[in-house]
Amino acid sequence: MRNSGDDGLAMWADTKNNVGNAFTGNTVVLPILANSIAIYGGKDISVTGNVVADSLTNGGGLHVGNRYPGVTPGQGADVSGTFTLARNTTIRAGNGDCGWPFPIGATWFDSRNSTMDKATINVTDTDILDSSYAAIHFVSGTMKGVHFNRVNIDGTGTFALQFNDPAVTTFSDVTAKNIGFTDPVYSCLGSQLGLTQGAGNSGWNEKLPATYCGPWPEPDYDGGPGPDPTPTPPDPDRNLAKGRPATASGQVDGYPAAKAVDGRRRLVLGERQSRLPPVAVRRPRGLSGRRPRGAQAAAGRRLGRQDPDPDRPGQPGRLRVQDDRRGEGLPLRPGDGQHRQHHAAGRHPDPASAPDGHGQHRLARGPAQ
């Protein structure tokens, strides 16, 4: 998914619950607005094995929230059950929001409609890389039951963790490095922040329970995950699709799905060209309906033009018939070159190709080549 105008992928439990669904194995890049993947309400939802990158505005990479109309406890559509966010990767995710004086994190949670306390949310085996601002973010209401295990944070513009509102969370084997701000955790909540640590944490927890509570810092990206690797020029002859699995619900004229990945360069139109019907070309006509004269006749002489064929050096090119009224070219086969020669001489090859009452020329096909 690329360049979506809103969330790249979203589930929205609008007054009716969304139960047992999953987003798995997707790539979402450059959503113009909002999040790469967002879950609004629902029960027993999975978001696994996805790669998301490059948020632009008003959103992050992965988002779970009790947000938007219809996502309320009264409708039974708020976040509940077990949510699994596993084996996902966010890259340069998170950005500013036009409605807030603070930025949005790469992986973030929002409970503005109601307290998010009916679900167990497990975030596991996740890489959060080069985040624009914070890597993990909680905002708008109280959230409980969010658990982070085996999460790698590498590179942020500001914080590793950003708590704008109360949360009850646990962290185990969560590591962080290349954090943009000197204090890795933002919180002005005091005792309202229920952060429980397990084993294996590093890079973000050394100053706890002290946290930063002050003006929003400018992002600092100098501490990213190290220098960029030396780019390797792409191989122009490499076929990324060759040999990959391919399936189709049906096939036409002996072209199964496997032919799309067999490495052959083919033009299906060229292979089936002999079956194409004769081409009708409309030419300018005079008021009397007879053969055009003057400037229109000169235009008619430009109708036939032999183009060189780059795929067949030294062979006759394909004839291109130009309709000067629309500027559109219709490629014909080399066997139709006879039509061009007769037009250049100002005569028709036979009565069958003379103008009919509608100003069209019926072209006689040449031999197949």
C-alpha positions as CSV (number, residue, x, y, z in Angstrom):
1,M,0.0,0.0,0.0
2,R,1.5,3.3,-1.0
3,N,0.4,7.0,-0.9
4,S,-3.0,6.4,0.6
5,G,-5.1,9.5,1.4
6,D,-5.8,8.2,4.9
7,D,-4.8,5.2,7.0
8,G,-3.1,2.6,4.8
9,L,-5.0,-0.3,6.4
10,A,-7.7,0.2,9.0
11,M,-10.3,-1.7,11.0
12,W,-13.2,0.4,12.4
13,A,-15.8,-1.2,14.7
14,D,-18.5,1.4,14.0
15,T,-21.4,0.4,16.3
16,K,-20.9,-3.3,15.3
17,N,-18.0,-5.2,16.8
18,N,-15.1,-6.3,14.6
19,V,-14.0,-9.7,15.9
20,G,-11.1,-12.1,15.1
21,N,-9.7,-10.3,12.0
22,A,-6.1,-9.8,11.1
23,F,-3.7,-7.7,9.0
24,T,-0.8,-10.0,8.1
25,G,2.3,-9.7,5.9
26,N,1.6,-6.3,4.4
27,T,3.9,-3.4,3.4
28,V,2.5,0.2,3.9
29,V,4.6,3.1,2.7
30,L,3.9,6.9,2.7
31,P,0.4,7.3,3.9
32,I,-0.3,10.9,3.0
33,L,-2.5,11.3,6.1
34,A,-2.9,9.3,9.3
35,N,-1.5,5.9,10.1
36,S,0.0,3.0,8.3
37,I,-2.0,0.5,10.1
38,A,-4.8,1.4,12.6
39,I,-7.3,-0.6,14.7
40,Y,-10.3,1.4,16.0
41,G,-12.1,-0.8,18.5
42,G,-12.7,-4.5,18.0
43,K,-12.1,-7.8,19.7
44,D,-9.3,-10.4,19.3
45,I,-7.5,-8.6,16.6
46,S,-4.0,-9.5,15.1
47,V,-1.5,-7.3,13.3
48,T,1.5,-9.4,12.5
49,G,4.4,-9.6,10.1
50,N,3.9,-6.1,8.6
51,V,6.5,-3.5,7.5
52,V,5.4,0.2,7.6
53,A,7.4,3.2,6.7
54,D,7.4,7.0,6.3
55,S,4.4,8.6,8.0
56,L,3.8,12.1,6.7
57,T,1.3,13.8,9.1
58,N,-1.4,13.1,11.7
59,G,-0.4,9.6,12.4
60,G,2.1,6.9,13.2
61,G,3.1,3.4,12.1
62,L,0.9,1.1,14.3
63,H,-2.1,2.4,16.2
64,V,-4.7,1.0,18.5
65,G,-7.5,3.2,19.9
66,N,-10.9,3.6,21.3
67,R,-11.6,6.4,18.8
68,Y,-14.2,7.6,16.3
69,P,-18.0,7.4,16.4
70,G,-19.4,4.0,17.3
71,V,-16.3,2.7,19.1
72,T,-17.9,2.8,22.6
73,P,-18.6,0.4,25.4
74,G,-22.3,1.1,25.0
75,Q,-22.2,-0.4,21.5
76,G,-19.9,-3.2,22.6
77,A,-17.4,-2.1,19.9
78,D,-14.5,-0.8,22.1
79,V,-11.1,-2.6,22.3
80,S,-11.5,-5.9,24.1
81,G,-10.3,-9.5,24.2
82,T,-6.7,-10.2,23.1
83,F,-4.8,-7.9,20.6
84,T,-1.6,-9.3,19.1
85,L,0.9,-6.9,17.5
86,A,3.8,-9.2,16.7
87,R,6.8,-9.3,14.3
88,N,6.1,-5.9,12.8
89,T,8.7,-3.3,11.7
90,T,8.2,0.4,11.7
91,I,10.6,2.7,9.8
92,R,10.6,6.5,10.1
93,A,7.1,6.3,11.5
94,G,5.3,9.0,13.6
95,N,4.9,12.6,12.8
96,G,3.2,15.9,13.9
97,D,-0.5,16.3,14.3
98,C,-2.3,19.5,13.2
99,G,-4.6,19.3,16.2
100,W,-2.0,18.7,19.0
101,P,1.0,20.7,20.3
102,F,3.0,17.5,20.5
103,P,4.0,14.9,17.9
104,I,2.7,11.3,17.5
105,G,4.9,8.3,18.2
106,A,5.7,5.4,15.8
107,T,3.6,2.9,17.8
108,W,0.8,4.6,19.7
109,F,-2.4,4.1,21.7
110,D,-5.4,6.4,22.2
111,S,-8.4,6.0,24.5
112,R,-10.3,9.2,24.0
113,N,-13.8,7.6,23.8
114,S,-13.4,5.4,26.9
115,T,-10.8,3.9,29.1
116,M,-9.0,1.1,27.3
117,D,-9.1,-1.6,30.1
118,K,-11.0,-4.6,28.6
119,A,-8.2,-6.0,26.5
120,T,-4.8,-7.6,26.8
121,I,-2.6,-6.0,24.2
122,N,0.7,-7.8,23.5
123,V,3.4,-6.1,21.4
124,T,6.1,-8.6,20.8
125,D,9.2,-9.2,18.6
126,T,8.9,-5.7,17.1
127,D,11.5,-3.4,15.5
128,I,10.9,0.3,15.8
129,L,13.5,2.0,13.7
130,D,14.4,5.6,13.0
131,S,11.2,7.0,14.5
132,S,10.5,10.6,13.6
133,Y,9.7,11.5,17.3
134,A,9.0,8.9,20.1
135,A,9.0,5.1,19.5
136,I,6.1,4.3,21.8
137,H,3.3,6.7,22.7
138,F,0.2,6.8,25.0
139,V,-2.3,9.7,24.7
140,S,-6.0,10.7,25.4
141,G,-7.3,8.8,28.4
142,T,-6.3,5.8,30.5
143,M,-4.9,2.6,29.0
144,K,-4.3,-0.6,30.9
145,G,-3.1,-4.1,30.0
146,V,-0.5,-3.2,27.3
147,H,2.6,-5.5,27.4
148,F,5.8,-5.0,25.4
149,N,8.2,-8.0,25.0
150,R,11.3,-8.3,22.9
151,V,11.0,-4.9,21.3
152,N,14.0,-3.3,19.6
153,I,14.1,0.6,19.5
154,D,16.9,1.9,17.3
155,G,16.9,5.6,16.5
156,T,14.3,8.2,17.6
157,G,14.0,11.9,17.0
158,T,13.0,12.5,20.7
159,F,12.0,9.9,23.3
160,A,11.9,6.1,23.6
161,L,8.6,6.3,25.5
162,Q,6.1,9.2,25.6
163,F,3.2,9.2,28.1
164,N,0.8,12.1,27.6
165,D,-1.9,10.3,29.6
166,P,-2.0,7.5,32.3
167,A,-1.1,4.0,31.4
168,V,-0.6,0.7,33.1
169,T,2.0,-1.2,31.1
170,T,4.8,-3.8,31.4
171,F,8.2,-3.9,29.6
172,S,10.5,-6.9,29.2
173,D,13.5,-7.3,26.9
174,V,12.8,-3.9,25.5
175,T,16.1,-2.3,24.3
176,A,16.8,1.2,23.0
177,K,19.7,3.0,21.5
178,N,20.4,6.1,19.5
179,I,17.7,8.1,21.3
180,G,17.4,11.7,20.1
181,F,16.8,13.4,23.5
182,T,18.9,13.2,26.6
183,D,16.0,11.9,28.7
184,P,14.5,8.8,27.1
185,V,11.1,8.8,28.8
186,Y,8.6,11.7,28.7
187,S,5.9,11.8,31.5
188,C,4.4,14.4,33.7
189,L,2.1,11.9,35.3
190,G,3.9,11.0,38.5
191,S,2.2,8.1,40.3
192,Q,-0.4,7.8,37.5
193,L,2.2,6.1,35.4
194,G,2.1,2.4,36.1
195,L,5.2,1.1,34.4
196,T,6.3,-2.4,35.5
197,Q,9.7,-3.6,34.3
198,G,10.7,-7.2,33.7
199,A,14.1,-8.5,32.8
200,G,16.3,-7.6,29.9
201,N,15.5,-3.8,29.5
202,S,18.2,-1.4,28.5
203,G,18.9,2.0,27.0
204,W,15.7,3.8,28.2
205,N,15.1,2.8,31.8
206,E,18.4,3.9,33.6
207,K,16.9,7.2,34.9
208,L,13.6,5.8,36.1
209,P,11.6,6.7,38.1
210,A,12.7,10.2,37.0
211,T,11.2,11.2,33.7
212,Y,11.4,14.4,31.6
213,C,8.5,16.9,31.9
214,G,9.1,20.1,30.0
215,P,8.9,21.8,26.6
216,W,8.8,19.6,23.6
217,P,12.3,19.2,22.2
218,E,13.2,19.5,18.6
219,P,14.0,16.2,17.1
220,D,17.6,15.2,16.8
221,Y,18.4,12.5,14.2
222,D,22.2,12.6,14.5
223,G,22.0,9.6,16.9
224,G,20.4,7.3,14.3
225,P,21.4,3.7,13.9
226,G,24.8,4.5,12.4
227,P,26.1,5.5,9.0
228,D,24.3,4.5,5.9
229,P,25.7,1.5,4.1
230,T,27.5,2.0,0.9
231,P,24.8,1.7,-1.8
232,T,25.1,-1.2,-4.1
233,P,24.1,-0.4,-7.7
234,P,21.1,-2.5,-8.8
235,D,21.6,-5.2,-11.4
236,P,19.6,-4.1,-14.4
237,D,19.3,-7.7,-15.6
238,R,17.9,-9.1,-12.3
239,N,14.4,-10.3,-12.4
240,L,12.9,-10.1,-8.9
241,A,9.8,-12.0,-9.9
242,K,11.5,-15.0,-11.6
243,G,10.7,-18.2,-10.0
244,R,8.4,-16.7,-7.3
245,P,5.1,-18.6,-6.6
246,A,2.2,-17.4,-8.6
247,T,-1.5,-18.4,-8.6
248,A,-4.5,-17.2,-10.5
249,S,-8.2,-17.9,-10.3
250,G,-8.3,-18.7,-14.1
251,Q,-6.4,-18.4,-17.4
252,V,-7.1,-17.4,-21.0
253,D,-5.5,-18.8,-24.2
254,G,-2.9,-20.9,-22.5
255,Y,-1.4,-18.2,-20.3
256,P,-1.3,-19.6,-16.8
257,A,0.0,-17.7,-13.8
258,A,3.3,-19.5,-14.0
259,K,4.2,-17.7,-17.2
260,A,4.2,-14.4,-15.3
261,V,7.3,-15.5,-13.3
262,D,9.1,-17.8,-15.8
263,G,11.7,-15.1,-16.7
264,R,10.6,-14.8,-20.4
265,R,10.2,-11.4,-21.9
266,R,7.1,-11.5,-24.0
267,L,4.5,-9.2,-25.4
268,V,1.2,-10.9,-25.2
269,L,-0.2,-8.6,-27.8
270,G,2.6,-9.5,-30.2
271,E,2.1,-13.2,-29.7
272,R,-1.6,-12.9,-30.5
273,Q,-1.3,-10.1,-33.1
274,S,-2.3,-12.3,-36.1
275,R,-5.7,-12.7,-34.5
276,L,-6.4,-8.9,-34.4
277,P,-9.2,-7.7,-36.7
278,P,-8.5,-5.2,-39.5
279,V,-8.0,-1.6,-38.2
280,A,-10.3,1.1,-39.4
281,V,-8.7,4.6,-39.5
282,R,-10.8,7.8,-39.8
283,R,-9.4,10.5,-42.0
284,P,-10.5,14.1,-42.4
285,R,-13.2,14.6,-45.0
286,G,-14.4,17.6,-47.1
287,L,-17.8,19.1,-47.0
288,S,-18.8,17.1,-50.1
289,G,-17.7,13.8,-48.6
290,R,-15.2,13.3,-51.4
291,R,-11.5,12.7,-51.1
292,P,-10.0,15.7,-49.1
293,R,-7.9,18.3,-50.9
294,G,-5.5,21.0,-50.1
295,A,-4.3,21.1,-46.5
296,Q,-6.4,18.1,-45.6
297,A,-4.8,16.1,-48.4
298,A,-1.4,17.0,-47.1
299,A,-2.5,15.8,-43.7
300,G,-3.6,12.5,-45.4
301,R,-0.2,12.0,-46.8
302,R,1.2,12.1,-43.3
303,L,-1.0,9.2,-42.2
304,G,1.5,6.5,-43.1
305,R,4.9,6.5,-41.4
306,Q,7.3,3.7,-41.0
307,D,8.8,3.6,-37.5
308,P,12.1,1.7,-36.8
309,D,11.6,-1.3,-34.6
310,P,14.2,-1.3,-31.7
311,D,13.5,-4.9,-31.0
312,R,14.4,-6.1,-34.5
313,P,17.5,-4.2,-35.8
314,G,17.8,-4.2,-39.6
315,Q,14.2,-5.5,-40.1
316,P,11.2,-3.5,-41.4
317,G,9.7,-1.3,-38.9
318,R,6.1,-1.2,-37.7
319,L,3.8,1.1,-39.6
320,R,2.2,3.8,-37.5
321,V,-1.1,5.4,-38.8
322,Q,-1.6,8.9,-37.5
323,D,-5.0,10.4,-37.0
324,D,-4.1,14.1,-37.2
325,R,-7.4,15.2,-35.6
326,R,-6.6,13.5,-32.3
327,G,-2.8,13.1,-32.4
328,E,-3.2,9.3,-31.7
329,G,-0.9,6.7,-33.3
330,L,-2.1,3.2,-34.2
331,P,0.7,0.7,-34.7
332,L,0.2,-1.7,-37.6
333,R,2.1,-4.7,-38.7
334,P,4.9,-4.5,-41.3
335,G,2.7,-6.2,-43.9
336,D,0.5,-3.1,-44.0
337,G,3.3,-1.0,-45.4
338,Q,1.6,-1.2,-48.9
339,H,-1.1,1.1,-47.6
340,R,1.4,3.8,-46.8
341,Q,3.0,3.6,-50.3
342,H,-0.2,4.0,-52.1
343,H,-1.2,7.0,-49.9
344,A,2.2,8.6,-50.7
345,A,1.4,8.3,-54.4
346,G,-2.0,9.9,-53.9
347,R,-4.0,6.8,-55.0
348,H,-5.8,3.9,-53.4
349,P,-4.6,0.3,-53.9
350,D,-8.1,-1.0,-54.7
351,P,-11.7,0.1,-54.4
352,A,-12.1,-1.7,-51.2
353,S,-9.9,0.8,-49.4
354,A,-11.4,3.9,-50.9
355,P,-13.2,6.3,-48.6
356,D,-16.7,5.1,-47.7
357,G,-19.6,7.3,-46.8
358,H,-18.3,7.8,-43.3
359,G,-14.8,8.9,-44.3
360,Q,-13.1,5.7,-43.2
361,H,-10.5,3.6,-44.9
362,R,-10.7,-0.2,-44.7
363,L,-7.1,-1.4,-44.7
364,A,-6.2,-4.6,-46.5
365,R,-4.0,-6.8,-44.3
366,G,-0.6,-7.8,-45.6
367,P,0.8,-11.3,-45.0
368,A,1.6,-12.3,-41.4
369,Q,5.2,-11.7,-40.4
